Structure formats: C-alpha cells, structure tokens
Amino acid sequence: MFWKRFGAITTIEQVSQLVSKFDSDSDGKLTEEEYQTMLQSLEDADTKHTTTMLRKILENLPDGNGNEKGVELIRVQPIQREMI
C-alpha cells in the first residue's frame, strides 16, 4: 500500500506497529474510521505536505524490534466533513 501510493519501502514490522497503534478494537484490522484516523495522523506529521516527506515519515517508522527511528505519530480524530 505505501509503496504504490507514496513510493515508501516499509517492513512488515513497521506496518504492523502502525496498524496496531490505530487499531482501537484490537482485531488486527483497521476499520474505515481507524484507517482515516491513521491517514490524518500521517498527514499531520507531514509538515511539508509532499509525497517525499510522507515517504520519509513512513520509512522511518519504528518497527517494534528496538529500531526506533525517531518518528512518533499521535492519534487524532479525523475531521467530520460536511457537504454544502
């Protein structure tokens, strides 16, 4: 998913850690709401709002094996968008 969309090379462990952080019901899968929250958190961490910056953020996620790479994502609530 991250390779196709952002060109980011991530490990299974990195993605597992990321998913577990946003998997509020701990079922090992992300609901649409959890997925949107994860994307919002990634976008908030991307201060330059570029694909290159987002790729760096993803590639530097911790993998849970002690390889902390200095990126910490915080959980945010996605904005509820209204149709006008």
PyMOL commands that set and color helices and strands:
alter all, ss='L'
color gray80, all
select helices_A, chain A and resi 2-6+12-22+32-45+51-59
alter helices_A, ss='H'
color red, helices_A
deselect
rebuild
show_as cartoon
